[in-house]
Amino acid sequence: MKGIAQDLSKSDTDAATPPPVLQLTPTQIKVLRGVRSGQLNKQIAYDLGIAETTVKAHMTALMRKLNVRNRTQVAIAAEALSFRAA
């Protein structure tokens, strides 16, 4: 979780590196919300009308962008970034 904590603690004057939220695609945000609400990849895929393998690809990208190693850390990062299930 060190990576996300570092990103959240950066000052507002650090314009060279936008916060991770601004680098996420709309679908990645939807997947992030699903993870945050405790859904399985299969459930997220069904809700979004995409393949489960596509959700897995988005999860890999999210973990890389948020600098975390597992699904639980993704959910914690989503909470820290205020991504609420709508």
C-alpha positions as CSV (number, residue, x, y, z in Angstrom):
1,M,0.0,0.0,0.0
2,K,3.0,2.2,0.1
3,G,2.5,3.4,-3.4
4,I,-1.0,4.7,-3.0
5,A,-0.2,6.3,0.3
6,Q,2.7,8.2,-1.4
7,D,0.4,9.3,-4.2
8,L,-2.2,10.6,-1.8
9,S,0.4,12.5,0.3
10,K,1.8,14.4,-2.7
11,S,1.2,18.1,-2.6
12,D,-1.3,19.9,-5.0
13,T,1.6,21.6,-6.6
14,D,3.0,18.4,-8.1
15,A,1.4,18.9,-11.5
16,A,3.9,16.7,-13.3
17,T,2.3,13.5,-11.9
18,P,-1.5,13.5,-11.9
19,P,-3.2,11.4,-9.2
20,P,-4.0,7.8,-10.2
21,V,-7.7,8.6,-10.4
22,L,-7.1,10.8,-13.5
23,Q,-5.3,8.0,-15.2
24,L,-8.1,5.4,-15.0
25,T,-10.3,4.6,-18.0
26,P,-14.1,4.7,-17.5
27,T,-14.3,0.9,-17.5
28,Q,-11.5,0.6,-15.0
29,I,-13.4,2.9,-12.7
30,K,-16.5,0.7,-13.0
31,V,-14.4,-2.4,-12.3
32,L,-12.9,-0.6,-9.3
33,R,-16.4,0.2,-8.0
34,G,-17.3,-3.5,-8.4
35,V,-14.3,-4.6,-6.4
36,R,-15.0,-2.0,-3.8
37,S,-18.5,-3.4,-3.3
38,G,-17.2,-6.9,-3.0
39,Q,-18.3,-8.4,-6.3
40,L,-16.5,-11.3,-7.9
41,N,-14.9,-10.9,-11.4
42,K,-17.8,-12.9,-12.8
43,Q,-20.4,-10.6,-11.3
44,I,-18.5,-7.5,-12.5
45,A,-18.3,-9.0,-16.0
46,Y,-22.0,-9.7,-16.1
47,D,-23.0,-6.2,-14.8
48,L,-20.7,-4.5,-17.4
49,G,-21.5,-6.9,-20.3
50,I,-17.9,-7.8,-20.8
51,A,-16.0,-11.1,-20.6
52,E,-14.5,-12.2,-17.3
53,T,-11.0,-12.3,-18.9
54,T,-11.5,-8.6,-19.7
55,V,-12.3,-7.9,-16.1
56,K,-9.1,-9.7,-15.1
57,A,-7.1,-7.6,-17.6
58,H,-8.6,-4.4,-16.0
59,M,-7.7,-5.7,-12.6
60,T,-4.1,-6.3,-13.7
61,A,-4.0,-2.7,-15.0
62,L,-5.6,-1.3,-11.9
63,M,-3.0,-3.1,-9.7
64,R,-0.2,-1.7,-11.8
65,K,-1.6,1.8,-11.8
66,L,-2.4,1.8,-8.0
67,N,0.9,0.1,-7.2
68,V,-0.7,-2.7,-5.2
69,R,-0.3,-6.5,-5.3
70,N,-3.7,-8.0,-4.7
71,R,-7.5,-7.6,-4.9
72,T,-7.8,-6.6,-1.3
73,Q,-5.4,-3.8,-1.7
74,V,-7.3,-2.6,-4.8
75,A,-10.5,-2.5,-2.6
76,I,-8.6,-0.5,0.1
77,A,-7.2,1.9,-2.5
78,A,-10.7,2.3,-3.9
79,E,-11.9,3.3,-0.4
80,A,-9.0,5.7,0.0
81,L,-9.8,7.3,-3.3
82,S,-13.5,7.5,-2.4
83,F,-14.8,5.2,-5.1
84,R,-18.2,4.3,-3.8
85,A,-20.5,1.7,-5.4
86,A,-23.3,3.7,-7.1
